[in-house]
Amino acid sequence: MSPSRSAAGAAAVTVVLWASAFVSIRSAGDAYSPGALALGRLLSGALVLGLICLVRREGPPPRPAWRGIAISGVLWFGFYMVALNWGEQQVDAGTAALVVNVGPILIALLGARLLGDVVPPRLLAGMAVSFAGAVTVGLSMSGEGSASVLGVALCLLAAVAYAGGVVAQKPALDRASALQVTTWGCLVGAVVCLPFAGQLAHEAADAPLSATLNMVYLGVFPTALAFTTWAYALARTTAGRMGATTYAVPALVVLLSWLALDEVPGPLTLVGGALCLAGVAVSRSRARSATAGGDAERRPGSSASRV
């Protein structure tokens, strides 16, 4: 399999598993507080990742990678998970969709400013379409909840932390493997969340088995596996394009909620999901003229009209 197809496959695994986290968070969030849920998820993920590293005999990452790993661990694995869990308890789904989905846009802007990433017009156009779709999905699935100032602030902080963590992680992947970056980032996030250890122990004693199993699932699949496949794909493309790919998550959440929770989507929800997928397709496409021109240069005498 070519590197580009491998990266696309890894990105697809990531968005599917992150979408599946929606169902598990709904279940585990009834029994666990935001900080305890984040810590339990990170500990489960770190345990699985650590075992994989032992089996593969993969040691700690090289020193030059530690700065990016530490920053992404604090911001994305630690702060982001707590802030998002807490914020989504304070606001309705529409407000959360509006605020949290600012994250991919911030990733593209920070990537261009700090990493020198090129932000083509198609990427910006696709992200605009996907953002509109994500907000449409959120608004259509929200009930009569209210948006508190605290909830909006937490969701905004989560979006900023997510963007900062991704941009910090990108340079680390030039010096360490995806498994190393994910494993040690997860460990850093778990350390950041250790103040919630008392809450986790207390709530785990009273939580139903289903909620605890959902918390473990969040650690093993949407964290350990999905963050590793994310890092693998991120190492092979720009931060902005990877951020835009995550706009497929709301559309998949609609499908999984329909299958797992019997939440039948309405027409507006389906339209929003279609917009999300259309925006991702646009953002990851390449201009035909550029592709044709490149092929023509590689094959002297060929005509762009025949490409």
C-alpha positions as CSV (number, residue, x, y, z in Angstrom):
1,M,0.0,0.0,0.0
2,S,1.3,3.4,-0.9
3,P,2.2,5.9,1.9
4,S,-0.7,8.2,0.9
5,R,-3.2,5.3,1.0
6,S,-1.8,4.1,4.3
7,A,-2.2,7.6,5.7
8,A,-5.8,7.9,4.4
9,G,-6.6,4.5,5.9
10,A,-5.2,5.5,9.3
11,A,-7.2,8.8,9.2
12,A,-10.3,6.8,8.4
13,V,-9.8,4.5,11.4
14,T,-9.3,7.6,13.6
15,V,-12.5,9.4,12.7
16,V,-14.6,6.2,12.9
17,L,-13.3,5.5,16.4
18,W,-13.6,9.1,17.6
19,A,-17.2,9.1,16.4
20,S,-17.8,5.8,18.3
21,A,-16.6,7.6,21.4
22,F,-19.8,9.7,21.4
23,V,-21.9,6.7,22.4
24,S,-19.5,5.6,25.1
25,I,-19.2,9.1,26.6
26,R,-23.0,9.3,26.8
27,S,-23.0,6.1,28.9
28,A,-19.9,6.6,31.0
29,G,-20.7,10.3,31.6
30,D,-23.8,9.4,33.7
31,A,-21.6,7.7,36.3
32,Y,-18.3,9.5,36.1
33,S,-17.4,13.2,36.5
34,P,-15.4,14.9,33.7
35,G,-12.0,14.7,35.4
36,A,-12.5,11.1,36.6
37,L,-13.7,10.0,33.2
38,A,-10.7,11.6,31.5
39,L,-8.2,10.0,34.0
40,G,-9.8,6.5,33.6
41,R,-9.7,6.8,29.9
42,L,-6.1,7.9,29.8
43,L,-4.9,5.2,32.3
44,S,-6.6,2.5,30.2
45,G,-5.0,3.9,27.0
46,A,-1.6,4.3,28.6
47,L,-1.7,0.7,29.9
48,V,-2.5,-0.7,26.4
49,L,0.1,1.5,24.7
50,G,2.7,0.6,27.3
51,L,2.2,-3.1,26.7
52,I,2.5,-2.7,22.9
53,C,5.7,-0.8,23.4
54,L,7.1,-3.6,25.6
55,V,6.1,-6.2,23.0
56,R,7.7,-4.2,20.2
57,R,10.7,-3.3,22.4
58,E,10.2,0.4,21.6
59,G,11.9,2.6,24.1
60,P,11.4,6.2,25.1
61,P,11.4,8.8,22.3
62,P,14.6,10.8,21.5
63,R,15.2,14.0,23.5
64,P,14.4,16.4,20.6
65,A,10.9,15.0,20.4
66,W,10.1,15.6,24.1
67,R,9.0,19.2,23.8
68,G,6.3,18.5,21.3
69,I,5.2,15.4,23.2
70,A,5.0,17.2,26.5
71,I,3.0,20.1,25.1
72,S,0.6,17.9,23.3
73,G,0.2,15.6,26.3
74,V,-0.7,18.5,28.6
75,L,-2.9,20.4,26.1
76,W,-4.6,17.6,24.1
77,F,-4.5,14.4,26.2
78,G,-5.0,16.2,29.5
79,F,-6.6,19.6,29.5
80,Y,-8.7,19.0,26.3
81,M,-10.4,15.9,27.6
82,V,-11.4,17.4,30.9
83,A,-12.5,20.7,29.5
84,L,-14.6,19.0,26.8
85,N,-16.2,16.5,29.2
86,W,-17.1,19.3,31.5
87,G,-18.2,21.8,28.8
88,E,-20.6,19.4,27.1
89,Q,-22.4,19.0,30.5
90,Q,-23.0,22.7,30.5
91,V,-24.2,23.5,27.0
92,D,-26.6,22.1,24.5
93,A,-25.3,20.1,21.5
94,G,-25.7,23.0,19.1
95,T,-23.5,25.3,21.1
96,A,-20.9,22.6,21.6
97,A,-20.8,21.9,17.9
98,L,-20.4,25.6,17.1
99,V,-17.6,26.2,19.6
100,V,-15.6,22.9,19.6
101,N,-15.6,22.6,15.8
102,V,-13.6,25.9,15.6
103,G,-10.7,23.6,16.5
104,P,-9.8,22.4,12.9
105,I,-9.9,26.0,11.7
106,L,-7.4,27.0,14.4
107,I,-5.2,24.0,13.5
108,A,-5.0,25.2,9.9
109,L,-4.2,28.8,11.0
110,L,-1.6,27.8,13.6
111,G,-0.1,25.3,11.2
112,A,0.3,28.0,8.6
113,R,1.8,30.4,11.1
114,L,4.0,28.1,13.2
115,L,4.8,25.2,10.9
116,G,4.8,26.9,7.5
117,D,2.0,24.7,6.2
118,V,0.4,25.7,2.9
119,V,-3.3,26.4,3.2
120,P,-4.8,26.1,-0.3
121,P,-8.2,27.6,-1.1
122,R,-9.8,24.2,-1.5
123,L,-8.9,23.4,2.1
124,L,-10.4,26.6,3.4
125,A,-13.6,26.1,1.3
126,G,-14.0,22.5,2.4
127,M,-13.5,23.5,6.1
128,A,-16.2,26.2,5.7
129,V,-18.7,23.7,4.3
130,S,-17.9,21.1,6.9
131,F,-18.1,23.6,9.7
132,A,-21.6,24.7,8.5
133,G,-22.5,21.0,8.4
134,A,-21.2,20.3,12.0
135,V,-23.2,23.3,13.3
136,T,-26.3,22.1,11.5
137,V,-25.9,18.6,12.9
138,G,-25.5,20.0,16.4
139,L,-28.5,22.3,16.2
140,S,-30.7,19.6,14.8
141,M,-29.8,17.1,17.5
142,S,-30.0,19.5,20.5
143,G,-33.0,19.7,22.7
144,E,-34.0,22.6,24.8
145,G,-30.8,22.8,26.6
146,S,-29.2,26.1,27.6
147,A,-25.8,27.5,27.0
148,S,-24.0,28.8,30.0
149,V,-21.1,31.2,29.9
150,L,-18.9,28.6,31.7
151,G,-19.9,25.9,29.2
152,V,-19.1,28.1,26.2
153,A,-15.7,29.1,27.7
154,L,-14.9,25.5,28.4
155,C,-15.7,24.3,24.9
156,L,-13.7,27.2,23.5
157,L,-10.7,26.3,25.7
158,A,-11.0,22.7,24.6
159,A,-10.9,23.8,20.9
160,V,-7.8,25.9,21.5
161,A,-6.1,23.1,23.5
162,Y,-6.9,20.6,20.7
163,A,-5.4,22.9,18.1
164,G,-2.3,23.7,20.1
165,G,-1.8,20.0,20.9
166,V,-2.0,18.9,17.3
167,V,0.4,21.7,16.1
168,A,2.9,20.8,18.9
169,Q,2.7,17.1,18.0
170,K,3.5,17.5,14.4
171,P,7.3,18.4,14.8
172,A,7.7,15.6,17.3
173,L,6.6,13.1,14.7
174,D,9.7,14.1,12.6
175,R,11.9,12.7,15.4
176,A,9.9,9.9,17.0
177,S,7.4,7.2,15.9
178,A,3.7,7.5,16.0
179,L,3.6,4.9,18.8
180,Q,6.2,6.7,20.9
181,V,4.5,10.1,20.5
182,T,1.1,8.7,21.4
183,T,2.2,6.5,24.3
184,W,4.2,9.2,26.1
185,G,1.7,11.9,25.3
186,C,-1.0,9.7,26.9
187,L,1.2,9.2,29.9
188,V,1.8,13.0,30.2
189,G,-2.0,13.5,30.0
190,A,-2.6,10.9,32.7
191,V,-0.1,12.7,35.0
192,V,-1.9,16.0,34.4
193,C,-5.2,14.3,35.4
194,L,-3.9,12.6,38.6
195,P,-5.6,15.2,40.8
196,F,-8.8,13.4,39.9
197,A,-7.6,10.1,41.1
198,G,-9.7,10.3,44.3
199,Q,-12.9,11.0,42.3
200,L,-12.1,8.1,40.0
201,A,-11.7,5.6,42.9
202,H,-14.8,6.8,44.6
203,E,-17.0,6.9,41.5
204,A,-15.7,3.5,40.2
205,A,-16.9,1.8,43.4
206,D,-20.5,2.9,42.7
207,A,-20.6,3.0,38.9
208,P,-22.4,0.3,37.0
209,L,-20.3,-2.1,35.1
210,S,-21.5,-0.8,31.7
211,A,-20.2,2.7,32.5
212,T,-16.8,1.4,33.5
213,L,-16.6,-0.8,30.4
214,N,-17.4,2.2,28.3
215,M,-14.6,4.1,30.0
216,V,-12.2,1.3,29.3
217,Y,-13.4,1.2,25.7
218,L,-12.7,4.9,25.4
219,G,-9.1,4.3,26.6
220,V,-8.4,1.3,24.4
221,F,-9.9,2.3,21.1
222,P,-10.7,6.0,20.7
223,T,-7.5,6.8,22.7
224,A,-4.8,4.2,22.3
225,L,-5.6,3.0,18.8
226,A,-7.2,6.1,17.3
227,F,-4.6,8.6,18.6
228,T,-1.8,6.3,17.2
229,T,-3.4,6.1,13.8
230,W,-3.9,9.9,13.9
231,A,-0.2,10.4,14.6
232,Y,0.7,8.0,11.8
233,A,-1.4,10.0,9.3
234,L,-0.4,13.4,10.7
235,A,3.3,12.5,10.1
236,R,2.5,12.1,6.4
237,T,0.4,15.2,5.7
238,T,-0.2,18.7,7.0
239,A,-1.9,19.6,10.3
240,G,-4.6,21.5,8.4
241,R,-5.6,18.6,6.2
242,M,-5.7,16.3,9.1
243,G,-7.8,18.7,11.1
244,A,-10.3,19.1,8.2
245,T,-10.6,15.3,8.1
246,T,-12.1,15.2,11.6
247,Y,-15.2,17.1,10.3
248,A,-16.3,13.6,9.1
249,V,-16.9,12.8,12.8
250,P,-20.3,14.5,13.2
251,A,-21.7,12.7,10.2
252,L,-20.5,9.3,11.6
253,V,-22.0,10.2,15.0
254,V,-25.4,10.6,13.4
255,L,-25.1,7.2,11.8
256,L,-23.8,5.5,15.0
257,S,-26.5,7.2,17.1
258,W,-29.1,5.8,14.7
259,L,-27.7,2.3,14.9
260,A,-26.7,2.1,18.6
261,L,-29.1,4.5,20.3
262,D,-32.1,4.3,18.0
263,E,-32.0,8.0,17.5
264,V,-33.5,8.4,14.1
265,P,-32.0,11.5,12.3
266,G,-34.3,14.1,10.9
267,P,-34.0,15.7,7.5
268,L,-31.9,18.7,8.9
269,T,-29.5,16.3,10.6
270,L,-29.0,14.3,7.4
271,V,-28.3,17.5,5.5
272,G,-25.7,18.6,8.1
273,G,-24.0,15.2,7.9
274,A,-23.9,15.4,4.1
275,L,-22.3,18.8,4.3
276,C,-19.7,17.5,6.7
277,L,-18.7,14.7,4.3
278,A,-18.8,17.0,1.2
279,G,-16.5,19.5,3.0
280,V,-14.0,16.8,3.9
281,A,-14.0,15.6,0.3
282,V,-13.4,19.1,-1.0
283,S,-10.7,19.8,1.6
284,R,-8.7,16.6,0.7
285,S,-9.1,17.0,-3.1
286,R,-6.5,18.5,-5.4
287,A,-7.1,21.1,-8.1
288,R,-7.5,19.4,-11.4
289,S,-5.5,22.0,-13.2
290,A,-2.5,21.5,-10.9
291,T,-2.7,17.7,-11.2
292,A,-3.0,17.9,-15.0
293,G,-0.1,20.3,-15.2
294,G,2.1,18.1,-13.0
295,D,1.3,15.0,-15.2
296,A,2.0,17.0,-18.3
297,E,5.4,18.0,-17.0
298,R,6.3,14.5,-16.2
299,R,5.3,13.3,-19.6
300,P,6.7,15.6,-22.3
301,G,4.3,16.0,-25.3
302,S,1.2,15.0,-23.4
303,S,-1.9,17.1,-23.4
304,A,-3.6,18.2,-20.2
305,S,-6.9,17.4,-21.8
306,R,-6.0,13.8,-21.9
307,V,-5.3,13.5,-18.2
